[in-house]
Amino acid sequence: MSVEVTKIGKRGMVVIPSGMRRVFGLEEGSLVIAEQREEGVLFRPAVALPTEIYSSERRAEFLLSNAVDPADYQAAMEEVKKMGLDPAKIKHYQPES
């Protein structure tokens, strides 16, 4: 484990020594988590993953297309209707009988 001293600059900016940046794959724009610990502040690499937010229509498409049999499809149709949508207007695959 490596220990190095660095300074806090204007606006609280901390320079992470280049060797540590290389070891942890940190470069300009990388995200880090600053975590308050009893013994001080812990900085660790962070990852941000894109999140898709589904519309009601897309959720209805999933429900209808993932039905495994006619009974499941009928239940999905009812669920879509409860969502205030017309199942006939949702592009989807219908299970074979």
N, CA, C and O of each residue as an XYZ file, in Angstrom:
388
protein
N       0.856     -1.169      0.000
C       0.000      0.000      0.000
C       0.900      1.229      0.000
O       1.892      1.295      0.726
N       0.533      2.192     -0.825
C       1.321      3.407     -0.992
C       0.712      4.548     -0.173
O      -0.510      4.660     -0.071
N       1.555      5.380      0.399
C       1.108      6.566      1.123
C       1.871      7.764      0.581
O       3.101      7.738      0.522
N       1.166      8.804      0.189
C       1.790     10.024     -0.313
C       1.066     11.214      0.290
O      -0.107     11.122      0.652
N       1.774     12.336      0.396
C       1.198     13.569      0.936
C       0.841     14.474     -0.234
O       1.602     14.594     -1.194
N      -0.311     15.103     -0.145
C      -0.746     16.048     -1.169
C      -1.417     17.217     -0.472
O      -1.725     17.135      0.717
N      -1.650     18.307     -1.197
C      -2.270     19.498     -0.613
C      -3.692     19.664     -1.106
O      -4.070     19.185     -2.175
N      -4.463     20.359     -0.293
C      -5.792     20.767     -0.722
C      -5.654     22.157     -1.312
O      -5.125     23.063     -0.669
N      -6.128     22.323     -2.530
C      -6.005     23.597     -3.229
C      -7.268     24.426     -3.133
O      -8.136     24.183     -2.295
N      -7.348     25.407     -4.010
C      -8.515     26.285     -4.046
C      -9.779     25.465     -4.241
O      -9.782     24.451     -4.940
N     -10.833     25.915     -3.621
C     -12.152     25.281     -3.727
C     -12.142     23.822     -3.274
O     -13.004     23.042     -3.678
N     -11.163     23.447     -2.430
C     -11.121     22.099     -1.873
C     -10.608     21.036     -2.827
O     -10.789     19.845     -2.574
N      -9.973     21.439     -3.915
C      -9.478     20.462     -4.886
C      -8.287     19.686     -4.313
O      -7.368     20.266     -3.735
N      -8.327     18.368     -4.487
C      -7.264     17.492     -4.015
C      -6.597     16.874     -5.239
O      -7.279     16.365     -6.129
N      -5.270     16.915     -5.286
C      -4.532     16.289     -6.371
C      -4.167     14.875     -5.933
O      -3.492     14.684     -4.921
N      -4.615     13.892     -6.699
C      -4.256     12.504     -6.423
C      -2.944     12.238     -7.164
O      -2.873     12.446     -8.376
N      -1.915     11.788     -6.466
C      -0.616     11.559     -7.112
C      -0.738     10.666     -8.348
O      -1.562      9.753     -8.398
N       0.102     10.954     -9.342
C       0.000     10.281    -10.644
C       0.120      8.761    -10.549
O      -0.585      8.042    -11.258
N       0.990      8.271     -9.694
C       1.131      6.819     -9.547
C      -0.161      6.162     -9.097
O      -0.540      5.107     -9.605
N      -0.832      6.786     -8.147
C      -2.105      6.255     -7.657
C      -3.184      6.354     -8.737
O      -4.011      5.454     -8.879
N      -3.171      7.458     -9.500
C      -4.148      7.597    -10.588
C      -3.969      6.460    -11.593
O      -4.952      5.894    -12.071
N      -2.721      6.125    -11.913
C      -2.459      5.031    -12.859
C      -2.940      3.695    -12.301
O      -3.593      2.924    -13.004
N      -2.620      3.424    -11.052
C      -3.000      2.153    -10.426
C      -4.518      1.959    -10.462
O      -5.002      0.858    -10.724
N      -5.260      3.030    -10.197
C      -6.718      2.915    -10.096
C      -7.448      3.341    -11.366
O      -8.678      3.389    -11.389
N      -6.698      3.651    -12.420
C      -7.326      3.993    -13.695
C      -8.087      5.304    -13.662
O      -9.089      5.462    -14.359
N      -7.615      6.249    -12.851
C      -8.288      7.541    -12.740
C      -7.670      8.529    -13.718
O      -6.448      8.637    -13.826
N      -8.524      9.238    -14.420
C      -8.061     10.282    -15.334
C      -9.013     11.466    -15.215
O     -10.027     11.387    -14.522
N      -8.690     12.541    -15.882
C      -9.530     13.734    -15.801
C     -10.971     13.370    -16.144
O     -11.237     12.746    -17.171
N     -11.881     13.762    -15.287
C     -13.300     13.472    -15.497
C     -13.784     12.193    -14.835
O     -14.986     11.932    -14.806
N     -12.861     11.383    -14.299
C     -13.271     10.144    -13.616
C     -14.106     10.488    -12.387
O     -13.894     11.516    -11.744
N     -15.048      9.622    -12.075
C     -15.869      9.804    -10.881
C     -15.217      9.106     -9.695
O     -14.666      8.013     -9.829
N     -15.284      9.749     -8.536
C     -14.821      9.132     -7.296
C     -15.887      9.352     -6.226
O     -16.666     10.303     -6.281
N     -15.895      8.471     -5.281
C     -16.792      8.598     -4.128
C     -15.958      9.118     -2.973
O     -14.908      8.555     -2.663
N     -16.415     10.188     -2.329
C     -15.773     10.711     -1.122
C     -16.618     10.236      0.050
O     -17.776     10.627      0.196
N     -16.034      9.401      0.870
C     -16.767      8.788      1.969
C     -16.195      9.235      3.310
O     -14.991      9.135      3.550
N     -17.060      9.721      4.167
C     -16.640     10.143      5.505
C     -16.444      8.906      6.359
O     -17.349      8.083      6.497
N     -15.247      8.780      6.935
C     -14.922      7.664      7.819
C     -14.466      8.220      9.157
O     -14.093      9.390      9.249
N     -14.492      7.414     10.168
C     -14.043      7.843     11.490
C     -12.601      8.332     11.443
O     -12.257      9.312     12.105
N     -11.753      7.657     10.663
C     -10.339      8.009     10.600
C     -10.013      9.075      9.563
O      -8.859      9.492      9.458
N     -11.008      9.529      8.791
C     -10.771     10.574      7.791
C     -11.674     10.423      6.584
O     -12.782      9.897      6.689
N     -11.199     10.887      5.437
C     -11.967     10.830      4.199
C     -11.364      9.743      3.313
O     -10.150      9.693      3.120
N     -12.214      8.883      2.782
C     -11.787      7.835      1.866
C     -12.293      8.183      0.472
O     -13.493      8.369      0.273
N     -11.378      8.271     -0.493
C     -11.755      8.474     -1.889
C     -11.599      7.135     -2.588
O     -10.570      6.474     -2.448
N     -12.620      6.732     -3.343
C     -12.515      5.492     -4.109
C     -13.177      5.662     -5.466
O     -14.111      6.451     -5.612
N     -12.695      4.921     -6.458
C     -13.267      5.042     -7.804
C     -14.754      4.708     -7.800
O     -15.209      3.865     -7.028
N     -15.494      5.368     -8.657
C     -16.932      5.126     -8.773
C     -17.266      4.817    -10.227
O     -16.535      5.196    -11.142
N     -18.363      4.135    -10.418
C     -18.848      3.823    -11.762
C     -20.291      4.295    -11.847
O     -21.093      4.027    -10.952
N     -20.617      4.992    -12.915
C     -21.994      5.410    -13.159
C     -22.483      4.701    -14.411
O     -21.862      4.794    -15.470
N     -23.584      4.003    -14.286
C     -24.156      3.277    -15.410
C     -25.419      3.980    -15.897
O     -26.201      4.477    -15.087
N     -25.621      4.027    -17.197
C     -26.833      4.665    -17.700
C     -28.067      3.861    -17.287
O     -28.035      2.632    -17.233
N     -29.117      4.556    -17.006
C     -30.370      3.925    -16.610
C     -31.443      4.289    -17.615
O     -31.611      5.457    -17.965
N     -32.169      3.283    -18.078
C     -33.273      3.532    -18.995
C     -34.557      3.604    -18.186
O     -34.848      2.712    -17.389
N     -35.310      4.652    -18.390
C     -36.599      4.792    -17.713
C     -37.673      4.460    -18.742
O     -37.782      5.118    -19.777
N     -38.459      3.439    -18.445
C     -39.439      2.947    -19.397
C     -40.758      3.706    -19.315
O     -41.247      4.015    -18.228
N     -41.316      3.996    -20.465
C     -42.632      4.615    -20.539
C     -43.683      3.542    -20.221
O     -43.370      2.352    -20.193
N     -44.898      3.960    -19.989
C     -45.985      3.008    -19.736
C     -46.172      2.084    -20.933
O     -46.425      0.890    -20.773
N     -46.046      2.644    -22.133
C     -46.208      1.840    -23.344
C     -45.130      0.763    -23.444
O     -45.411     -0.363    -23.855
N     -43.899      1.108    -23.070
C     -42.801      0.137    -23.133
C     -43.007     -0.960    -22.093
O     -42.760     -2.133    -22.372
N     -43.459     -0.586    -20.897
C     -43.747     -1.594    -19.867
C     -44.872     -2.524    -20.333
O     -44.825     -3.733    -20.107
N     -45.882     -1.941    -20.987
C     -46.992     -2.746    -21.510
C     -46.475     -3.716    -22.580
O     -46.896     -4.872    -22.629
N     -45.559     -3.239    -23.437
C     -44.968     -4.115    -24.454
C     -44.255     -5.294    -23.801
O     -44.383     -6.427    -24.266
N     -43.506     -5.041    -22.731
C     -42.820     -6.123    -22.015
C     -43.823     -7.128    -21.455
O     -43.651     -8.338    -21.608
N     -44.866     -6.622    -20.810
C     -45.873     -7.511    -20.231
C     -46.490     -8.416    -21.287
O     -46.581     -9.628    -21.096
N     -46.911     -7.827    -22.399
C     -47.587     -8.583    -23.443
C     -46.638     -9.533    -24.171
O     -46.995    -10.683    -24.428
N     -45.454     -9.073    -24.502
C     -44.517     -9.895    -25.282
C     -43.906    -11.034    -24.480
O     -43.458    -12.023    -25.060
N     -43.881    -10.914    -23.173
C     -43.256    -11.945    -22.345
C     -44.250    -12.974    -21.813
O     -43.883    -13.841    -21.020
N     -45.494    -12.882    -22.244
C     -46.482    -13.884    -21.841
C     -46.079    -15.236    -22.419
O     -45.672    -15.323    -23.578
N     -46.192    -16.294    -21.610
C     -45.724    -17.607    -22.039
C     -46.821    -18.513    -22.600
O     -46.531    -19.492    -23.288
N     -48.066    -18.187    -22.308
C     -49.172    -19.002    -22.818
C     -50.422    -18.120    -22.889
O     -50.396    -16.986    -22.410
N     -51.508    -18.616    -23.473
C     -52.711    -17.790    -23.611
C     -53.254    -17.239    -22.283
O     -53.718    -16.100    -22.233
N     -53.199    -18.034    -21.216
C     -53.699    -17.560    -19.921
C     -52.830    -16.412    -19.396
O     -53.343    -15.426    -18.869
N     -51.530    -16.551    -19.543
C     -50.594    -15.510    -19.122
C     -50.795    -14.249    -19.968
O     -50.725    -13.129    -19.464
N     -51.045    -14.455    -21.260
C     -51.280    -13.325    -22.172
C     -52.552    -12.578    -21.766
O     -52.584    -11.347    -21.784
N     -53.596    -13.321    -21.402
C     -54.858    -12.695    -20.976
C     -54.631    -11.873    -19.700
O     -55.160    -10.769    -19.569
N     -53.852    -12.409    -18.772
C     -53.545    -11.679    -17.536
C     -52.744    -10.418    -17.859
O     -52.972     -9.371    -17.254
N     -51.806    -10.508    -18.808
C     -51.021     -9.339    -19.215
C     -51.921     -8.286    -19.852
O     -51.756     -7.090    -19.614
N     -52.881     -8.745    -20.671
C     -53.817     -7.793    -21.297
C     -54.617     -7.040    -20.232
O     -54.829     -5.833    -20.349
N     -55.051     -7.741    -19.214
C     -55.806     -7.104    -18.128
C     -54.939     -6.085    -17.391
O     -55.401     -5.000    -17.039
N     -53.694     -6.444    -17.167
C     -52.766     -5.538    -16.480
C     -52.538     -4.279    -17.313
O     -52.484     -3.173    -16.774
N     -52.404     -4.449    -18.623
C     -52.205     -3.307    -19.515
C     -53.436     -2.408    -19.507
O     -53.317     -1.183    -19.518
N     -54.603     -3.013    -19.488
C     -55.849     -2.222    -19.424
C     -55.912     -1.422    -18.119
O     -56.366     -0.278    -18.112
N     -55.452     -2.032    -17.004
C     -55.419     -1.320    -15.718
C     -54.493     -0.113    -15.776
O     -54.661      0.857    -15.038
N     -53.500     -0.195    -16.679
C     -52.565      0.920    -16.857
C     -53.194      2.039    -17.683
O     -52.580      3.085    -17.890
N     -54.429      1.812    -18.158
C     -55.120      2.812    -18.966
C     -54.719      2.778    -20.433
O     -54.906      3.761    -21.150
N     -54.171      1.662    -20.883
C     -53.720      1.532    -22.269
C     -54.541      0.481    -23.001
O     -55.087     -0.436    -22.387
N     -54.622      0.622    -24.308
C     -55.319     -0.336    -25.154
C     -54.298     -1.349    -25.665
O     -53.417     -0.985    -26.444
N     -54.395     -2.621    -25.240
C     -53.425     -3.629    -25.670
C     -53.313     -3.752    -27.194
O     -52.242     -4.074    -27.709
N     -54.400     -3.500    -27.911
C     -54.392     -3.611    -29.372
C     -53.493     -2.553    -30.008
O     -53.055     -2.724    -31.145
N     -53.213     -1.466    -29.293
C     -52.387     -0.385    -29.834
C     -50.917     -0.494    -29.438
O     -50.102      0.353    -29.803
N     -50.586     -1.551    -28.681
C     -49.209     -1.755    -28.230
C     -48.551     -2.796    -29.146
O     -49.041     -3.916    -29.283
N     -47.434     -2.405    -29.767
C     -46.708     -3.338    -30.616
C     -46.097     -4.417    -29.722
O     -45.341     -4.114    -28.799
N     -46.434     -5.689    -30.008
C     -45.930     -6.782    -29.192
C     -46.072     -8.116    -29.917
O     -46.689     -8.210    -30.978
N     -45.481     -9.140    -29.312
C     -45.591    -10.507    -29.831
C     -46.606    -11.235    -28.975
O     -46.622    -11.101    -27.752
N     -47.462    -12.016    -29.644
C     -48.493    -12.783    -28.938
C     -48.065    -14.239    -28.890
O     -47.624    -14.779    -29.905
N     -48.184    -14.899    -27.724
C     -47.766    -16.304    -27.660
C     -48.654    -17.187    -28.519
O     -49.839    -16.915    -28.711
N     -48.045    -18.262    -29.036
C     -48.815    -19.209    -29.848
C     -49.660    -20.081    -28.928
O     -49.261    -20.385    -27.804
N     -50.820    -20.474    -29.412
C     -51.751    -21.309    -28.610
C     -51.258    -22.706    -28.462
O     -51.915    -23.528    -27.824
